[in-house]
Amino acid sequence: MSKETTHRVLIVRFGSMGDILHSLPVLASLRESFPDWEVDWLVESRWRPLLEGIPCLSRIVDFDTLTWRKRPLALQTLRAVRGAMQTLRARRYDCALDLQAALKSAIACYLSGAREIVGFKQPWLKEPACGVFYTRSVSPNAVHIVEANLALAAALGARPGPVRFPLPPGDPAALPADLPPNGLAVINPGAGWRSKLWPAESYARVCDALQQDFSLPVVLNCGPGEEGLVEEVLRNCRRSPPRVYSGNVQGLIALLRRSRLMVGPDTGPVHLAAALGVPTVGLFGPTDPRRNGPYGARYRSLRPDGAVTSHRHSARSAELMEQIHPDQVLEAIHELLLGQTECLS
């Protein structure tokens, strides 16, 4: 597809945080290759702050997909969907890119009225049925999802180049006033799956070592519903208890921009840190960092030998994470903070 025939593109990627971050290089690639194109994004309402303030994004269209899933036939939901689709159709897109690879995103691409819909072939489809909505399907020769997503941009003629993650500046005003201006270590103990959780005692040992060995102030990032887990980490700390941050996405971006280190499991804030160039140690169990891990040079991913990729969310599956020893994490931290930046996965 040439620059002369395509001027307005819609990216469809509703969520989650990590998946949106892994899609951002597509936006950067399209705008760098085609500066005159307009690129819009259809996203879930709660993740809109992750995109607001990105200069190369022309327009954000959002609606509450959580309500859509819970009450698909409710009048309020139908009006919200209709309003979003009317906004999209008025844009008269030349092309829609389905980066979600799911039935709901493929339908959204179709309802947008885009002249062409580009998506994946197997095995990159979450739901095979969504392929019937595509006018063109791409089979990426890739391992990591970032590289697979960039294959869709390449299908539109985008030139290969450095992988970039355009992100908003964040909101420093959302942070506690007494936080140090830089040089923080952020620990993110929570995760969406219980099978991704690392023991609270292990996180506490890392917090103590960061203060003792590196003189780094530690901040625990606490997402919604993670208060109990964070309290457990604090109870196990033997040195000064870390500060706790439980603010919004824009505040988290600002927090990470002043950080020297992030440690946590396969979850959105860890991917956000890596996308911002923060040295990051990712702890993996049921998911494969080669496909879904943080992308970039300044991270280490730790995963037990022989780990089998699965989508089990149960606490029993978390036994795999317990095989990662705190000493392994501290060794990875030493490597990163000593300036060794090659990526190990």
ABEGO torsion letter per residue (X at the ends): XBAAABABBBBBBAOBAAAAAAAAAAAAAAAAABAABBBBBBBBAAAAAAABGBAABABBBBBBAAAAAABAABAAAAAAAAAAAAAAAAAGBABBBBAAGBAAAAAAAAAAGBABBBBBBOAABABAAAAAABABBBBBBBABAAAAAAAAAAAAGBBBBBBBBBBBAEBAAABBAABBABGBBBBBABBABAAABBBAAAAAAAAAAAAAAAGBBBBBBBBBGAAAAAAAAAAABABBBBBBBABBAAAAAAAAAABABBBEBBBAAAAAAAAAGBBBBBBBBABBAAAABBBEABBBBBBBBGBBBBABABAAAAAAAAABBAAAAAAAAAAAAAGBABBBX
